[in-house]
Amino acid sequence: MRPFGERGAEEPRWMRTLTDNLAAVPPEYFSRYLPGGTETASAVLILFGRGDGRIGPNGHEFVVLTQRSSAMRSHAGQVSFPGGRLDPDDAGPVSAALREAREEIDLGDQGVHIVATLPTLSIPVSNSAVTPVLAWWARPTPIRVSSPAEVERVVAVSVRELLEPANRFTVTHPSGYRGPGFAVADLFIWGFTAGVLAKVFDLAGLTRPWDRSRVEPLLSTVALSAGGGGEPR
């Protein structure tokens, strides 16, 4: 975990709790799949903010999620954080995550405070080593799908709804896959994204007791191949 600079007064108290706890957990806390050095370097932006009624629920925190294009070669149609591969011109994961967010959802950098980077995690199915970049969006501005070839939908998803026990479950597949899931805003969130969100909420002290015996199976092997394998769990 790497923290960045001075913290903004706008950030919620739970974000301080989160970053304090991040320093005390090893990478294995997030996933048993860690990079081996041969994967493609990638980064995603975990962007939290407070809604104003135009973006996100008025007065409540949200996190920005996208639904990937169904035409994508890997993770097609899956809900994800904005992000992608590091380019040669990127200074590192933070630079890459912000660039990808600009390209995918037209995110402006103004008011985006980088808070920390999480450990780099491996997604074997796409041979990727992904660094999640945690950020707080102090002054949200309109966002939109700006790269339809990559993204079909962008949503500022209510954190309160993600934490609602009725919206949480365990995702399973006959292959043996098992991991956390969320159903919010007509989105079925699983795999890497759901795994990271679940760990972030736990470290932030936000998680409410939910029925871990509730199971929602993935509908097909196509869904599993789109994003399975290497998800934090």
N, C-alpha and C positions, 0 to 999 in steps of 0.2 A: 504494500500500500504506500502511495506517495501523496502527501497532502500538499496543497498549493496556497501559499501566501496568507494574507489576512482574510478573515471571514467577514461576510457582509451581515449587517444587522437584520436584513430582511429574511435571512435563512431561518427556518423553524428550528426549535430546540432539538428535535429528534435527529436532525442532521449532524449536530455536534456529537450526540450520543453515538450515532453511526460511525463517524470518523474516529472517535476515541476507541470504539470497540474494534474497528478494522485493524488497528495497530497491534491488537493482541491475538489475532487469528492467523494461522498459516494458510497458504494457498489451498491446501487439501480440504480446508473447511468448505470451500465453494464447490469443489469437484474432485473426483478421483482421476479425472483426465487432465493431466498437465502436459505442457508442450515438451516435445522431444528434440526440437531444434530443426526439424525438416519441414514444418508446416508453413503455410503462407501467413505472414503477419497481417492482422486486421485489428480494427478498433470499432467500438460502438459507443454512442453517447447516451448515458442514462440521465435524461434531462428532466428534473423536477421544477415545478413552479407553482405559483398560487393563482388560481383562476380569477378572471374579472368579469365573467359572463360572456365575453366574446371568445376567449380561449380558456377552456376548462370551466369547472363549476365555480360560480362566484363565491369568493372568500375561502375556497378550499383548495388543498394541494392537488396537483395532477402530475402525471408522468407522460411524456410523449412516446407513443408507440406507432409503428407503421405496420401495414400489411403488405408483404412483398408481392410483386407481380406473379401471377400464376404461370407466366412464361419464363421465369427465371430457371437457370440450369440447376441450382441447388437451393434448398429451403423454399421452394415455390409455394406461394400463398400463405406462408407462415407469418405469424405476428412476431415482430422483432423491434429492437431499438434501431434508430438511424445509425448507419455505419457501413463499413466495407474495408477493402484491402488498403494497406499503406502503399502510397505511390512513392517513387524515388524522390520527389520534391518535398515530401512531408517531413517535418522535423521530428516526428515521433507519433505515438498513439493519440495524443491530445490534438495535434495538428490534423491528423487524418480524420478523427471523429468529427471535428468541427467542419472540415472541408466536405466530408460526406453528407453531413446534415444540411449544409448549404446547397449541395447538389440535389439531394433527395427531397427536402421539404422546404427549401428556400428560407432556412434559418439565418437570421442576422446575428452577428456575434455580440452586438451591444447588449449589455445587461446579463450576459451568460458568464457566470462565475465558476471556474473550474475548482472543484472541491478536493477531489482525490482520484487516483487511479486504483482500480481493483487488481488483484493478481491476474496475470495472463493465463487464460484457460484454453484447453484444446477442444476442438470439435472434430473428431476423427472422420465423420462422414463427408466433410468438405475439406479435410486436411488443413484446417485453419487454426491459428493461434490468436485468440481474440482477447484484446485488452479492453475491459469496460472502463469508460471514463465517466465519473460521477460529476454532475454539474447542477447548479441552482440558477434558474432563470429569473432574475430580479425584475426585469421589465419585458414581459411577453409581448410579442408583436405577431401579426398574422402569419400563419404558416399554411402551406398548401403542398400538394403533390407537384413537384417540379421536375421529376424524372419518371414519367409513366412506365418506361421500360423496366424500371426497378421497383417502383412503389405504386400500389393501387389505391392506398388509403392512408391518411395520417390522422391520428386521434389523440387529443389531450385527455387521457383516461383518469378518472377520479381515483385518487389514492384511497379515499374513504370507501369507495365501492370495491376496490381490490381487496381491502381488508375485511369486508363483510363476510362472515363465515359462510353464509349461504352461497357465495360466489366462488368458493374454494373447494378443491377436490383433488384426488390422486388420479393421474392419467396412467393407463396401462395399455399394453399391447401383447398379443400372444407370443411375440418374439422374446418376451422377458422384460421389455422396457417398462420402467415405473418411475414416475416423477411428479412434481407438483403441477397443478393447473389452476387457471382462473377463467371465469366466463363473465365478461363485463363489456358493455357497449357493443353487443353483437360480435364480440371477438372471442375466439377460443385460444387461450394463451397457454402454451406448454413449452417443453424443450428448454433450450438454453435461456430464453427470455424469462420464462416462468421460474426457472431455477435460480437465476440471479436475483429476480425480484423477491422471491421468498427469503433468500439469505439476507438481502438488504433490509427487508422489513424486520427480520429477526434481530439483526444487529442494531437496528434503530429503536428497538423496544416497542414496535408498533403492532406486532402480530397479536391477533385475538385468537382464542381457542377455536379451532374448527374441526370438523369431523374428518379425520384422516382415513377413516374406513370407507368414506364415500368414494366410489370408483367411477370414472368416466373413461370408457375405452376409446382409443383412437379408431377411426372408422375404417381404415384400410392400410394395407402395406404401403400404398402410395404416400399416405400421410406420414408414415414413419420414415420412409426413405427421404422425404422432403426435409426432415430436420432432426431425425433421431440419431442417437449415438454421440456421446460426449457431452450430454446436457448435465449441468450441475444438479446434483441430487443428494 
